[in-house]
Amino acid sequence: MLGYEQCNAAPVGPKKWTPNAVLYDCYLAAEKRYAVAIKLKDMGLYETYAARIRIIAKDADAKKITVAETNARFQASLADYFSAINQAYAKSEADNADMTNFLWGSAGAFMTGAAQGQATTSKPVICSSTTNGGIVNTVCN
């Protein structure tokens, strides 16, 4: 898998200097693989990040911004991207919890006849769910 280390280890050109556009395209390839690996649902988050990075690289290669500005803008864009991923993950977890509560009820009992307010002679099935890394694990008696 292509990572930042590989991008930094392969300079090109006669002076062994890598243009920002080439280097950042390599970074973006690594970030896209990461987005795919974590199954990022909203790839628009990645596309927005990639567009920002390409603008930074273009400005840096055109000498419109300093090296320090380039690094600061890159780090800020990266931080914003991961913050957006974390927010999307938190929303997904909350949505999953809402669906779990809808299906299982807040006490963890599946919507059996008793849970739905209907008379039943059978013992209700009691289940509990836990979430670990986005995976819901349900255990029933």
C-alpha positions in Angstrom: 0.0 0.0 0.0 1.3 3.4 -1.0 2.0 5.5 2.1 3.5 8.9 2.8 6.9 7.3 3.4 7.0 6.0 -0.2 6.0 9.4 -1.5 8.9 11.1 0.4 11.4 8.4 -0.6 11.2 8.8 -4.4 12.3 12.3 -5.5 12.3 12.9 -9.3 14.1 15.3 -11.6 17.8 16.1 -12.2 18.2 17.9 -8.8 16.2 15.2 -7.0 13.5 17.7 -6.2 9.9 16.6 -6.4 7.4 19.3 -7.5 4.6 19.8 -5.0 2.0 18.7 -7.5 3.7 15.3 -7.9 4.4 14.8 -4.2 0.9 15.8 -3.2 -0.7 13.6 -5.9 1.2 10.8 -4.3 -0.1 11.8 -0.8 -3.6 11.9 -2.3 -3.3 8.4 -3.7 -2.4 7.2 -0.2 -5.3 9.1 1.4 -7.7 7.7 -1.2 -6.6 4.2 -0.4 -7.2 5.0 3.3 -10.7 6.3 2.5 -11.5 3.1 0.6 -9.9 0.9 3.3 -12.1 2.4 6.0 -15.1 2.3 3.6 -15.7 6.0 3.8 -19.4 6.4 2.8 -19.2 10.1 1.8 -16.4 10.3 -0.7 -17.2 13.9 -1.1 -15.2 14.5 2.0 -12.1 13.1 0.2 -12.9 15.0 -3.0 -13.1 18.3 -1.1 -9.8 17.5 0.7 -8.2 16.5 -2.6 -9.3 19.7 -4.3 -7.8 21.8 -1.5 -4.5 19.9 -1.7 -4.2 20.4 -5.4 -4.7 24.1 -5.1 -2.0 24.3 -2.4 0.4 22.3 -4.6 -0.4 24.5 -7.6 0.2 27.7 -5.6 3.4 26.3 -4.1 4.8 25.2 -7.5 4.0 28.7 -8.9 5.8 30.2 -5.9 2.7 32.1 -4.8 3.1 30.8 -1.3 6.2 30.0 0.9 7.3 26.6 2.0 6.0 27.4 5.5 2.6 28.5 4.1 2.5 25.4 2.0 3.2 23.1 5.0 0.7 25.0 7.2 -2.1 24.9 4.6 -1.4 21.2 4.0 -1.5 20.4 7.7 -4.7 22.4 8.2 -6.4 20.7 5.2 -5.3 17.3 6.6 -6.7 18.1 10.0 -10.0 19.4 8.6 -10.3 16.2 6.5 -9.8 13.9 9.4 -12.1 16.0 11.6 -14.8 15.6 8.9 -14.2 11.8 8.8 -14.5 11.7 12.6 -17.7 13.7 12.5 -19.1 11.4 9.8 -18.2 8.4 11.9 -19.8 9.8 15.0 -23.0 10.5 13.1 -23.0 7.0 11.6 -22.6 5.6 15.1 -25.4 7.7 16.4 -27.6 6.7 13.5 -26.8 3.0 14.2 -27.6 3.5 17.9 -31.0 5.0 16.9 -31.8 2.1 14.7 -30.7 -0.4 17.4 -33.0 1.3 19.9 -35.8 1.2 17.3 -35.4 -2.5 16.7 -34.4 -3.6 20.2 -35.9 -1.0 22.4 -34.0 0.9 25.0 -34.1 -2.1 27.4 -32.6 -4.4 24.7 -35.7 -6.5 24.2 -36.5 -7.3 20.6 -40.0 -6.1 19.6 -41.8 -9.3 20.5 -45.5 -9.4 21.3 -44.9 -8.3 24.8 -42.6 -5.4 23.8 -45.3 -4.3 21.3 -48.0 -4.3 24.0 -49.6 -7.5 22.9 -50.4 -10.4 25.1 -48.0 -13.3 24.8 -47.5 -16.6 26.6 -43.9 -17.1 25.5 -40.9 -15.7 27.3 -39.6 -12.7 25.4 -36.1 -13.0 23.9 -33.7 -10.6 25.7 -30.8 -9.3 23.6 -28.1 -6.8 24.2 -26.0 -5.0 21.6 -22.5 -3.5 21.7 -20.7 -1.5 19.1 -17.0 -1.9 18.5 -15.4 0.0 15.6 -18.6 0.4 13.8 -19.6 -3.3 14.1 -22.7 -4.1 16.1 -22.5 -7.3 18.1 -25.8 -8.6 19.4 -26.1 -11.4 21.9 -29.5 -12.9 22.8 -30.6 -15.4 25.5 
